[in-house]
Amino acid sequence: MPSYRLWIDFGELGELQSSAKITDLYSAEDLPGMQVIAVAGFEPIRVAGFRSDVLVLGVLTDDGVVLLRPDRPVAPGSEIA
């Protein structure tokens, strides 16, 4: 079950990393510069030897995970309301 290793800009929190199983619907070329919705503040876990600091949010579909994303640009690290 392949996953991508992601490094996400959280503004003042810095760059945090996550492992996300989003390979069904997204290519590696799709991801740089893409804003995603992710939750920080969890205890880091190891996923296949890779430290995952945050949880990237998506919707499970029959075709794979569809990432939740802002519909317009927002500042990195903005709070979810």
Secondary structure, 3 states (H helix, E strand, C coil): CCCEEEEEECHHHCEEEEEECCCCCCCHHHCCCCCCCEECCCCCEEECCEEECCEECEEEECCEEEECCCCCCCCCCCCCC
